[in-house]
Amino acid sequence: MNISDAANPYICGRYFPNVPWIPVLDDIAIRENYAYVLDYYHSIYIIDISNPITPSLINTYYPECSLLSVEIQDNRLYGGSYNPYGIEVIDISDPDTPLHLKTHLTGNYPRKMVFSGANLFYVWNREYTGAGVIDVVDLSDQSVTYMAVYVFKLIWTECILT
């Protein structure tokens, strides 16, 4: 969408995945001239958006985990996985050949992720209670052999309506 005139935004281009199923697109992350779009059916469409009027598919990557959320930091794509629960780390330095680096099991499903400096924040909900939790992953050591998870227990335990 072109928002150069905030009062009159308009759609300037559109991409439809050419797949034999109805695509269910869950999340998107942008790095340079590429959009990484998650399909519920376990694909990441890598789309060249250098010309927003005619976006074009350059690759489809099939992650090792079932991803429903994605965030990018530097040359790495971090995918929130629900099967298994964790974070999949993918090297995207070459969009033509993404490379799986690691899956860090968290024991929960990272629903929405965002970076602040070297920390990856994500939210998840406890099953059966609905209580929300925010976890923070320290990514200052880019070796992906270790991910320290710091849990901020911001849990909503009681709701009182007046």
C-alpha positions as CSV (number, residue, x, y, z in Angstrom):
1,M,0.0,0.0,0.0
2,N,1.3,3.4,-0.9
3,I,1.0,5.8,2.0
4,S,3.0,8.7,0.7
5,D,-0.2,10.8,0.9
6,A,-1.6,9.7,4.3
7,A,-5.1,11.1,3.4
8,N,-5.3,9.0,0.3
9,P,-3.5,5.6,0.7
10,Y,-3.9,3.1,-2.2
11,I,-2.9,-0.4,-3.1
12,C,-0.2,-0.2,-5.7
13,G,0.6,-3.9,-6.2
14,R,-0.7,-7.4,-5.2
15,Y,0.7,-10.9,-5.1
16,F,-1.4,-14.1,-5.1
17,P,0.5,-17.3,-4.3
18,N,0.0,-19.8,-7.1
19,V,-0.5,-22.9,-5.1
20,P,-3.0,-25.8,-5.4
21,W,-4.7,-24.9,-2.1
22,I,-6.3,-21.7,-0.7
23,P,-3.4,-20.0,1.0
24,V,-3.8,-18.8,4.6
25,L,-1.2,-16.1,5.1
26,D,-0.3,-15.7,8.8
27,D,2.6,-13.2,9.1
28,I,5.1,-11.1,7.1
29,A,8.5,-9.7,7.7
30,I,10.5,-7.4,5.3
31,R,14.3,-7.4,4.8
32,E,15.7,-5.1,2.1
33,N,13.8,-5.8,-1.1
34,Y,12.3,-9.1,0.1
35,A,9.1,-10.0,1.9
36,Y,9.0,-13.3,3.8
37,V,5.4,-14.4,4.0
38,L,4.2,-17.3,6.1
39,D,1.6,-19.6,4.8
40,Y,-0.3,-21.7,7.4
41,Y,0.4,-24.7,5.2
42,H,4.1,-24.7,6.2
43,S,5.7,-22.5,3.6
44,I,7.6,-19.3,3.5
45,Y,7.1,-17.4,0.3
46,I,10.1,-15.2,-0.5
47,I,8.8,-12.4,-2.7
48,D,10.9,-9.7,-4.5
49,I,9.3,-6.4,-3.7
50,S,11.9,-4.1,-5.3
51,N,9.1,-3.1,-7.7
52,P,6.0,-2.9,-5.5
53,I,3.7,-2.7,-8.5
54,T,4.7,-6.2,-9.6
55,P,5.9,-8.3,-6.7
56,S,7.3,-11.6,-7.8
57,L,8.0,-14.9,-6.1
58,I,11.7,-15.9,-6.1
59,N,11.6,-18.9,-3.8
60,T,9.4,-21.0,-1.5
61,Y,11.1,-22.3,1.6
62,Y,9.7,-25.2,3.7
63,P,10.7,-24.7,7.3
64,E,11.4,-27.7,9.6
65,C,8.8,-26.5,12.0
66,S,5.2,-25.3,11.7
67,L,5.5,-21.5,11.9
68,L,2.8,-19.0,12.5
69,S,4.9,-15.9,13.4
70,V,8.1,-14.4,12.0
71,E,10.6,-11.6,12.8
72,I,13.9,-10.7,11.1
73,Q,17.1,-9.4,12.7
74,D,20.2,-8.9,10.5
75,N,20.5,-12.0,8.2
76,R,18.3,-14.3,10.3
77,L,14.7,-15.0,10.3
78,Y,13.2,-16.2,13.6
79,G,10.0,-18.2,13.3
80,G,7.6,-18.8,16.2
81,S,6.7,-22.5,16.0
82,Y,3.7,-24.4,17.4
83,N,5.0,-27.8,16.2
84,P,7.2,-28.2,18.1
85,Y,6.9,-25.3,20.4
86,G,9.9,-23.1,19.9
87,I,11.8,-20.7,17.7
88,E,13.3,-21.8,14.3
89,V,16.3,-19.8,13.2
90,I,16.9,-19.5,9.4
91,D,19.9,-17.8,7.7
92,I,18.4,-15.6,4.9
93,S,21.6,-13.9,3.9
94,D,20.9,-15.4,0.4
95,P,17.1,-15.2,-0.3
96,D,17.6,-17.9,-3.0
97,T,18.9,-20.4,-0.6
98,P,17.6,-20.0,3.0
99,L,19.4,-22.3,5.5
100,H,18.0,-23.8,8.7
101,L,20.4,-23.1,11.5
102,K,18.6,-24.2,14.7
103,T,15.4,-24.9,16.5
104,H,15.3,-23.6,20.0
105,L,12.6,-25.4,22.0
106,T,10.8,-23.1,24.4
107,G,8.0,-25.3,25.7
108,N,5.5,-22.7,24.4
109,Y,4.3,-21.2,21.2
110,P,5.7,-17.7,20.4
111,R,2.6,-16.0,19.0
112,K,4.0,-12.5,18.2
113,M,7.7,-11.6,18.2
114,V,9.5,-8.2,18.2
115,F,13.1,-7.2,18.6
116,S,14.6,-4.6,20.9
117,G,18.4,-4.5,20.4
118,A,19.8,-8.0,20.8
119,N,16.7,-9.2,22.7
120,L,13.7,-11.0,21.1
121,F,10.5,-10.5,23.0
122,Y,7.6,-12.8,22.3
123,V,4.2,-13.4,23.9
124,W,2.4,-16.6,24.5
125,N,-0.7,-17.8,26.4
126,R,-0.8,-20.6,28.9
127,E,-3.0,-23.4,27.8
128,Y,-6.3,-23.9,29.6
129,T,-5.8,-20.7,31.7
130,G,-5.5,-18.1,29.0
131,A,-3.0,-16.2,31.1
132,G,-0.5,-14.3,28.9
133,V,3.3,-14.4,29.4
134,I,6.1,-12.4,27.8
135,D,9.4,-14.1,27.3
136,V,12.7,-12.5,26.4
137,V,15.4,-14.3,24.4
138,D,19.0,-12.9,24.7
139,L,20.5,-13.1,21.2
140,S,23.6,-11.1,21.9
141,D,25.7,-14.2,21.2
142,Q,24.9,-14.8,17.5
143,S,26.4,-18.3,17.6
144,V,22.9,-19.9,17.8
145,T,24.3,-22.6,19.9
146,Y,22.8,-21.0,23.0
147,M,19.7,-18.9,23.6
148,A,19.1,-17.6,27.1
149,V,15.4,-17.2,27.9
150,Y,14.4,-14.7,30.6
151,V,10.8,-15.0,31.6
152,F,9.0,-11.9,32.7
153,K,5.9,-13.3,34.5
154,L,3.4,-10.6,33.5
155,I,0.5,-12.9,34.0
156,W,-3.0,-11.7,34.2
157,T,-4.4,-13.9,37.0
158,E,-7.7,-12.2,37.8
159,C,-10.2,-10.1,36.0
160,I,-12.7,-8.1,37.9
161,L,-15.4,-6.2,36.0
162,T,-17.3,-3.4,37.7
